[in-house]
Structure formats: C-alpha cells, structure tokens
Amino acid sequence: MEAAKGSWCVCELLRFFYSLFFPGLIVCGILCVYLAIALWGIRLLLRKKKRSMSASKNGKSQTVIAFFHPYCNAGGGGERVLWCALRTLQNKYPEAVYVIYTGDINVNGPQILEGAFRRFNIRLIHPVQFVFLRKRYLVEDSYYPRFTLLGQSLGSIFLGWEALMQCVPDVYIDSMGYAFTLPLFKYLGGCRVGSYVHYPTISTDMLSVVKNQTAAFNNASFITRNPFLSKVKLIYYYLFASIYGLVGSCSDVVMVNSSWTLNHILSLWKVGNRTNIVYPPCDVQTFLDIPLHEKKTVPGHLLVSVGQFRPEKNHPLQIRAFAKLLSRKVPESPSLKLVLIGGCRNKDDDLRVNQLRKLCEDLKVQDDVEFKINIPFDELKKYLSEATIGLHTMWNEHFGIGVVECMAAGTVILAHNSGGPKLDIVVPHEGEVTGFLAESEEDYAEAMAQILSLSAEERLRIRRHARASVSRFSDQEFEVAFLLSVEKLFE
C-alpha cells in the first residue's frame, strides 16, 4: 500500500512538472525576445555614438582605432608591443584617431607617453587619446582570492563596458589578453576586433598541473593534497577553458607572440585561419653598439635578470640558485653579484620585492644581490653591457623579451627549459650554441658555474651566435608581420 502511494506521488510530481514545461518555455522565449530587443537597442545606441566619434572637425569620417591595455604605463614587454603597434599603425594610417583604454588614473597622458620614451625609447609621431578607466581593480588578481581566473574575466567585461561607454571605436584591439571583452565590442559595439595574445588565460599546461596535483603559484598546496578539491578545480578549469575558447573565437584577427602560445590558442580558440605568429618587437638594434668582448668596467662577474616582479617570473628560484652558486665559490675566484631588474605595477609587486629582499637576508646573500625597480632604459642598457650572464626562470614563459634583450646585449643567457625560450629563442644558430637552459635550482647553479668556467673566447663565440640569431625579433620584423596580420581589420 505504501509503495503504491509513493508511486502515485511520483507520478503526480511528474505531471506537475510537465504542466509547467510549456508555460516555462513560453516565459523563457518571451524573456529571450526582450533581452534580444534590449541588446539590439544598446547596439543601435552605440552605433550612433560611434558615428559621432568618427566625425572629424572638417566633417569627414575618421577611423577610430582603440587598444585595450589597462596597464599601459607598466614597463614590461607587453607594453613595448603596445607602443610599437601604435607607432606602426600611425605610420601606415596617419589620418586615423588613436585611443588607449587604460586604468592608470594616477598619471596623465603626457606622462604616459614620456614614460614610454624613457623606458622603451619609443616616441609616437601622432597624438593619442587616453580613456581613463576607474574600475581597473576589477581585473586585479588580489581582488579574487578564489576563482581568480573567472573573477578577473568577469571583471574585464565590466571594465570593457566602462571603456565602450566612453568611446566606441571602429577597430578594437585587445593587447593584454582580456578575451572576454571581444564579444562585447564586436556584437554590441559593432567593431572589427583583433587580439594580440601574450599568454593564454588558461592553457593545457595549467590543466595538467591541476590534473597531476602539482603544487604551483596558481595551484595551492591544500588543493593538491585533496583529491576531491583537485577534481572540482579540474572541472572548473575545463568549463572555463570551453568558455574562453568561445569568446576568443570572436576575434577577427588573432596574433600570438610565440610557437608555445600558438599551440595553446589553436587548441582552445580553434581559429587557425585567423591566427598568426607575430614575434614581439625587441629593441635589438639599440643593443648592437655594446661591444661583445668581456666586460672590464666592473670587477668580477655580474649576473642580471630582466623581468617584471610578478609571481610567475619565479625570482626566488634565481636567488636560491645564486646562493647555491656562492656556496660553491672558492675564495680566490672573481666576485659575483646578482642584479634583479624589473617593473612594479602595484602594491602587490612592491610587497613581492620586499619578500625577495627578506629571502636574500635569510640566505645571507643580501650584500651580493641588488634590486633595480622601474629603471630608465639607459640604466638597463648599462647593466646589460656589464653583465656576463642573463638570467630567466619563468616556467612556460610565453615569449621572453628580456631573454632576447640579454642575448642582443651580449650576455650569455641562461633561461628556463620551457615555453618561448626553449621553442623560439635559445635555439641553435647555424649549428652553434646560443645560450643555456635549465629547470631546477640545482640545474641553474650548475649551469651558471659552467658558464663562468668557460674561457673568455668560448663565451665570446656564444655571444656572437646569440646576437646574430635574434635579428628576427627586431622592431622592423614586428612591423612587417603586424601590418600583414591586422590589414583584414581595415578592409
């Protein structure tokens, strides 16, 4: 009797849900229609706004080209790509109006332009309009202690909306990797959209780190120790990767900075017919006047690292490996000094530098390590001209402009055995060695000792081949490849 009663209840429940199916379907349909009408209304409003933006003083229509780069005043390789891309387009399309969406509200436009000249030796020939965004905190990783990728990506949509409300361009180029802004500008703003991808927001390597329960800066140890949490995070990563691929595929033109990035973007975005490698512009020419002979201006040997003070750059590995090298050093050998050169974008980066200073004290190498923060280009060049070894320790660095600059300046590069340095940069030239690769702390210490044990003539041979190999990463090569890629946006 109880079983029959239970069966009757289940049947009644099913009938109830079935009776709601068609009304629910109708309600969903009506809501979708209203949403479509609202979005279409917003699109018409933005198109009207765009036409008013494109009108010049003499009444003729001008193409408005906008770059989305919330950290345009930072001093990293991504910012050098931005300024070189702007200079290239201004030479090709001098009549266009150029706009940069930035969150650097603590400085003004002239200060940003002056900073680009001071750090990268780049001076634009035509004016640039800056649209200052006040919601940049929405894309700060510190704002999202959990679900950081999702939080930053959703935050970029709101930041993109703020940008779109202030200026509706004809051509929109995301030059920082905020792929979730692409559908916003394409479908609501009616823009032709392009993207320059330095580093995929998520990659198959990140999936493998979680899958293999490997601890990393973006995979906390309490997750790696818990199989259930690892499974949940893996599902979250797979879902996020699917959405990331969907929004990325909206791009009309896709440029990637290396073979490593290309492989991941092809796997995720699946737009091979619109994707090209455009190596980032490295100021190779500026370093060619540095003599390749052994540096005599400083006693001993200088080891230099060039890279922003971000967690993925793994500066602690450099310091630990250097400390291990010093522990093996015999008293009568030449003195050694490590100089860490990089940019700090915010308070988190400043805190990271303080933690690195503390690590130096803990390892008792504080007298042998120097930090140079946000230094001008001339000072960077001076350090590279005096260095014997150039250090790089980021796992799966997407490209590595700092690596190229070190090689062009004549240092013997020691980079991480992964990503762009392994696939594109530190590769044999005419069958000759151009540098060294390492992975672990022990590997780096041994490689540094090996480089220092080489004769001056042997190091000179490596320097010559390294410098000859990096000409393919020059500003001129970038300009040609960049224009070939973006010309579809101007047809």
C-alpha positions in Angstrom: 0.0 0.0 0.0 2.8 2.4 1.0 4.6 1.5 -2.3 1.6 2.3 -4.4 1.1 5.6 -2.5 4.8 6.5 -3.1 4.4 5.7 -6.8 1.3 7.8 -7.1 3.1 10.8 -5.5 6.0 10.5 -8.0 3.5 10.4 -10.9 1.7 13.4 -9.6 5.0 15.3 -9.3 6.0 14.4 -12.8 2.6 15.6 -14.1 3.1 18.8 -12.2 6.5 19.5 -13.8 5.1 18.5 -17.2 2.3 21.0 -16.8 4.9 23.7 -16.1 7.1 22.8 -19.1 5.2 24.7 -21.9 4.4 27.8 -19.8 8.0 27.9 -18.7 9.1 27.5 -22.3 6.9 30.4 -23.3 8.2 32.6 -20.4 11.8 31.8 -21.4 11.1 32.7 -25.0 9.5 36.0 -24.1 12.5 36.9 -21.8 14.9 36.0 -24.6 13.0 38.2 -27.0 13.0 41.1 -24.5 16.8 40.5 -24.0 17.4 40.5 -27.7 15.4 43.7 -28.2 17.4 45.4 -25.3 20.7 44.3 -26.7 19.7 45.5 -30.2 18.7 48.8 -28.7 22.0 49.1 -26.9 23.8 48.3 -30.2 21.9 51.0 -32.1 22.7 53.5 -29.4 26.4 52.6 -29.5 26.5 52.7 -33.3 25.0 56.2 -33.2 27.7 57.1 -30.6 30.4 55.6 -32.9 29.3 57.7 -35.8 29.7 60.9 -33.8 33.1 59.7 -32.5 34.3 59.1 -36.1 33.4 62.5 -37.4 36.4 64.8 -37.6 36.5 68.6 -37.4 36.1 69.0 -41.1 33.1 66.7 -41.2 35.0 63.8 -42.8 34.8 60.4 -41.2 37.9 59.1 -39.5 38.7 55.6 -38.4 38.9 55.3 -34.7 41.4 52.6 -33.6 41.4 51.7 -29.9 43.8 49.5 -27.8 42.5 47.9 -24.6 45.6 48.0 -22.3 44.6 48.8 -18.7 48.3 48.8 -17.6 49.8 50.8 -20.4 52.1 52.7 -18.1 53.8 49.5 -16.9 57.3 48.8 -18.1 57.0 45.2 -19.3 57.3 43.5 -22.7 53.6 43.7 -23.3 53.7 47.5 -23.1 56.5 47.6 -25.6 54.3 45.6 -28.0 51.6 48.2 -27.5 53.8 51.2 -28.3 55.4 49.6 -31.3 52.0 48.6 -32.6 50.8 52.2 -32.2 53.8 53.6 -34.0 53.4 51.1 -36.8 49.8 51.9 -37.4 50.4 55.6 -37.2 52.9 55.3 -39.9 50.5 53.3 -42.1 47.3 55.2 -41.2 48.2 58.7 -40.2 44.7 60.1 -40.6 43.1 57.7 -38.0 42.2 58.6 -34.4 44.1 56.5 -31.9 42.7 55.7 -28.4 44.1 53.7 -25.5 41.8 52.4 -22.7 43.9 52.5 -19.6 43.4 52.2 -15.8 46.5 54.3 -15.0 44.5 57.1 -13.4 47.4 58.3 -11.2 49.2 59.8 -14.2 48.1 61.9 -17.2 48.6 61.3 -21.0 51.8 63.2 -21.5 53.4 61.4 -18.5 52.4 58.0 -20.0 54.0 59.0 -23.4 57.1 60.3 -21.7 57.4 57.0 -19.7 57.1 55.0 -23.0 60.0 57.1 -24.4 62.1 56.8 -21.2 61.6 53.0 -20.8 61.4 51.8 -24.4 63.0 54.7 -26.5 59.7 55.0 -28.5 58.3 58.3 -29.5 54.9 58.4 -31.3 54.6 60.8 -34.2 50.8 61.5 -33.9 48.6 62.3 -30.9 46.9 59.5 -28.8 43.8 59.9 -26.8 43.6 58.2 -23.4 40.4 56.9 -22.0 40.9 56.5 -18.3 39.1 53.6 -16.6 38.2 53.8 -12.9 37.2 50.1 -12.4 40.6 48.5 -13.1 40.5 47.0 -9.7 38.0 44.5 -11.2 40.8 42.8 -13.1 43.3 42.7 -10.2 44.2 39.2 -9.2 44.3 40.3 -5.5 40.6 41.1 -5.7 39.7 37.5 -6.2 41.5 35.2 -3.7 39.4 32.2 -5.0 38.3 31.6 -8.6 40.8 34.1 -9.8 40.5 33.3 -13.5 36.7 33.6 -13.5 36.7 36.7 -11.4 39.2 38.6 -13.5 37.5 37.5 -16.7 34.1 38.7 -15.5 35.7 41.8 -14.1 37.2 42.5 -17.6 33.7 42.5 -19.0 32.6 45.3 -16.7 35.9 47.2 -17.4 35.3 46.7 -21.1 31.7 48.0 -20.7 33.1 51.1 -19.0 35.5 51.6 -21.9 32.8 51.1 -24.5 30.5 53.6 -22.9 33.2 56.3 -23.2 34.4 55.6 -26.7 33.1 53.3 -29.4 35.9 52.6 -31.9 35.8 51.2 -35.5 38.7 48.9 -34.8 39.3 47.4 -31.3 42.5 45.6 -30.4 42.9 43.8 -27.1 46.6 43.9 -26.5 46.7 42.5 -23.0 44.8 39.2 -23.2 41.3 40.2 -22.0 39.4 37.9 -24.4 36.1 38.3 -22.6 35.9 41.9 -23.9 36.0 40.7 -27.5 32.2 39.7 -27.9 31.3 43.0 -26.1 33.0 45.2 -28.7 32.2 43.0 -31.7 28.5 42.3 -31.1 27.4 45.3 -29.1 29.9 47.9 -30.3 29.8 46.7 -33.9 33.6 46.9 -34.0 36.1 44.9 -36.0 38.1 43.2 -33.3 41.6 41.8 -33.1 43.7 40.5 -30.3 47.4 40.1 -29.5 47.8 37.2 -27.1 50.9 37.2 -24.9 49.7 34.4 -22.7 46.5 32.4 -22.8 44.3 33.0 -19.8 44.2 29.2 -19.3 46.3 26.6 -21.0 46.6 22.8 -21.3 49.7 23.1 -19.1 47.6 24.6 -16.4 45.1 21.8 -16.8 47.9 19.2 -16.5 49.2 20.9 -13.3 45.8 20.5 -11.6 45.3 17.0 -13.1 48.6 15.8 -11.8 48.0 17.6 -8.4 51.3 19.5 -8.7 51.7 22.5 -6.4 52.4 25.8 -8.1 51.8 29.6 -7.7 48.3 29.1 -9.2 47.6 25.7 -7.6 47.7 25.9 -3.8 49.1 23.0 -1.8 45.9 22.5 0.2 44.2 21.7 -3.2 46.9 19.4 -4.4 46.7 17.4 -1.1 42.9 16.9 -1.5 41.8 14.6 -4.4 38.2 15.9 -4.3 39.2 19.5 -4.4 41.6 18.7 -7.3 38.7 17.1 -9.2 36.4 20.1 -8.6 39.1 22.5 -9.7 39.8 20.4 -12.8 36.1 20.5 -13.8 36.1 24.3 -13.2 39.2 24.7 -15.4 37.7 22.6 -18.2 34.4 24.6 -18.1 36.4 27.9 -18.1 38.6 26.7 -21.0 35.4 26.0 -23.0 34.0 29.5 -22.4 37.5 31.0 -23.0 37.7 29.3 -26.4 34.2 30.5 -27.3 34.9 34.2 -26.5 38.3 34.1 -28.1 36.9 32.7 -31.4 35.0 36.0 -31.8 38.3 37.7 -32.8 38.5 38.6 -36.5 42.3 38.6 -36.3 44.4 36.7 -33.8 48.1 37.4 -33.2 50.3 35.3 -30.9 53.8 36.0 -29.7 55.4 32.6 -29.9 55.1 29.0 -31.0 54.2 27.9 -27.5 51.3 30.4 -27.3 50.2 29.4 -30.9 49.8 25.8 -29.9 47.6 26.6 -27.0 45.5 29.2 -28.8 44.9 26.9 -31.7 43.8 24.2 -29.2 41.4 26.5 -27.3 40.1 29.0 -29.8 40.2 26.8 -32.9 40.6 29.7 -35.4 43.7 28.6 -37.3 42.7 30.5 -40.4 42.8 33.8 -38.5 45.8 33.2 -36.3 49.4 34.2 -37.0 52.7 34.3 -35.0 53.8 37.9 -34.6 57.0 37.9 -32.6 57.1 40.8 -30.1 59.4 43.7 -31.1 62.6 43.6 -29.2 64.9 46.6 -29.3 67.7 44.6 -30.8 69.2 47.5 -32.8 69.8 49.6 -29.6 72.0 46.9 -28.1 74.2 46.4 -31.1 76.6 49.1 -30.1 77.5 47.2 -27.0 80.9 45.5 -27.5 80.9 41.8 -27.3 84.3 41.4 -25.6 84.5 40.6 -21.9 83.3 43.5 -19.8 86.0 45.2 -17.8 84.1 48.1 -16.3 83.2 46.1 -13.1 85.3 43.7 -11.1 84.3 40.0 -11.1 81.1 38.9 -12.9 77.7 40.5 -13.0 74.5 38.3 -13.3 71.4 40.2 -14.5 67.7 39.3 -14.5 65.2 41.4 -16.5 61.5 40.9 -15.9 58.5 42.4 -14.0 58.2 41.4 -10.4 55.3 39.0 -10.9 54.9 35.6 -9.1 55.2 33.6 -12.3 58.6 35.1 -13.1 59.9 33.0 -10.1 62.6 35.3 -8.8 63.0 33.2 -5.7 64.5 30.4 -7.9 67.1 32.9 -9.2 68.1 33.9 -5.6 68.2 30.4 -4.3 70.3 29.1 -7.3 72.6 32.1 -6.9 73.0 31.4 -3.2 73.9 27.8 -4.1 76.4 29.1 -6.6 78.0 31.3 -4.0 78.3 28.4 -1.5 80.4 26.5 -4.0 82.6 29.5 -4.8 86.3 29.3 -3.9 87.7 32.3 -2.0 90.2 33.4 -4.7 87.6 33.3 -7.6 86.2 36.5 -9.1 83.4 38.2 -7.1 79.8 37.7 -8.2 76.8 40.0 -8.0 73.2 39.3 -9.0 71.1 42.3 -10.1 67.3 41.9 -10.4 65.8 44.5 -12.8 62.1 44.8 -13.2 58.9 46.8 -13.0 56.5 47.0 -10.2 52.8 47.6 -11.2 51.1 47.9 -7.9 51.4 47.3 -4.1 51.4 43.5 -4.6 54.5 43.8 -6.7 56.1 46.1 -4.1 55.3 43.6 -1.4 56.8 40.8 -3.5 60.1 42.7 -3.8 60.2 43.1 0.0 59.6 39.3 0.3 62.5 38.7 -2.1 64.7 41.0 0.0 63.8 39.0 3.0 64.7 35.8 1.2 68.1 37.3 0.4 68.6 38.0 4.1 67.5 34.5 5.1 70.0 33.0 2.6 72.7 35.6 3.8 73.3 36.9 0.2 71.8 40.4 0.7 75.2 42.0 0.1 75.5 40.2 -3.2 72.0 40.9 -4.6 70.7 44.3 -5.8 67.2 45.3 -6.9 66.6 47.9 -9.6 62.9 48.9 -9.8 61.4 50.7 -12.8 64.7 52.0 -14.0 65.0 54.0 -17.2 66.2 52.4 -20.5 69.7 53.9 -20.4 70.3 52.3 -17.0 69.0 49.0 -18.1 71.3 49.1 -21.1 74.3 49.9 -18.9 73.7 46.9 -16.7 73.3 44.6 -19.7 76.5 45.9 -21.2 78.4 44.9 -18.0 76.7 41.6 -17.4 78.3 38.2 -18.0 75.1 36.1 -17.6 71.5 36.9 -18.2 69.0 35.0 -16.0 65.4 34.0 -16.7 63.5 31.5 -14.6 59.8 31.6 -15.6 58.3 28.2 -16.4 56.5 28.3 -19.7 57.3 31.9 -20.4 55.1 32.8 -23.4 58.0 34.5 -25.2 60.7 36.3 -23.3 61.6 39.8 -24.5 64.0 40.1 -21.6 65.8 36.9 -22.9 66.1 38.4 -26.4 67.4 41.7 -25.0 70.0 39.9 -22.9 71.2 38.0 -26.0 71.3 41.1 -28.1 73.3 42.9 -25.5 75.9 40.2 -25.4 75.2 38.4 -22.2 75.3 34.6 -22.1 71.7 33.7 -21.5 70.5 31.1 -19.0 66.8 30.6 -19.4 64.1 28.2 -18.3 63.8 25.0 -20.4 60.2 25.6 -21.5 57.9 27.9 -23.4 59.2 30.5 -25.8 62.8 30.5 -24.7 63.0 26.7 -25.5 61.0 26.7 -28.7 61.8 30.1 -30.3 64.7 31.9 -28.8 67.5 29.9 -27.2 67.9 27.6 -30.2 71.0 26.8 -32.2 72.1 29.3 -34.9 73.9 27.8 -37.8 74.5 24.8 -35.7 76.1 26.8 -32.8 75.1 27.2 -29.2 73.3 30.5 -28.4 72.7 30.0 -24.7 71.8 27.6 -21.9 68.6 26.2 -20.5 67.8 24.9 -17.0 64.9 23.9 -14.8 65.7 23.2 -11.2 67.6 25.2 -8.6 70.5 22.7 -8.9 70.4 22.9 -12.7 70.7 26.7 -12.6 73.6 26.7 -10.1 75.5 24.1 -12.2 74.8 26.0 -15.5 76.0 29.3 -14.0 79.1 27.6 -12.8 79.7 26.1 -16.2 79.3 29.4 -18.0 81.7 31.1 -15.6 84.2 28.3 -16.1 84.3 28.9 -19.8 87.2 30.9 -21.3 86.6 34.4 -22.5 87.0 33.1 -26.1 84.3 30.4 -25.6 81.9 32.9 -24.1 82.6 35.3 -26.9 81.7 32.6 -29.5 78.3 32.0 -27.8 77.6 35.7 -27.6 78.3 36.3 -31.3 75.9 33.5 -32.4 73.3 34.6 -29.9 73.3 38.2 -31.2 73.2 37.0 -34.8 70.2 34.8 -34.0 67.9 37.5 -32.5 67.7 39.8 -35.5 64.4 38.0 -36.4 62.9 39.6 -33.3 63.7 43.2 -34.3 61.2 46.1 -34.5 61.3 46.0 -38.3 60.3 42.4 -38.4 57.5 43.0 -36.0 56.2 45.9 -38.1 56.0 43.8 -41.2 54.3 40.9 -39.5 51.9 43.1 -37.5 50.7 45.0 -40.6 50.2 41.8 -42.6 48.0 40.4 -39.8 45.9 43.5 -39.0 45.2 44.6 -42.6 42.0 42.5 -42.5 40.6 44.9 -39.9 40.9 47.8 -42.3 39.4 46.3 -45.4 
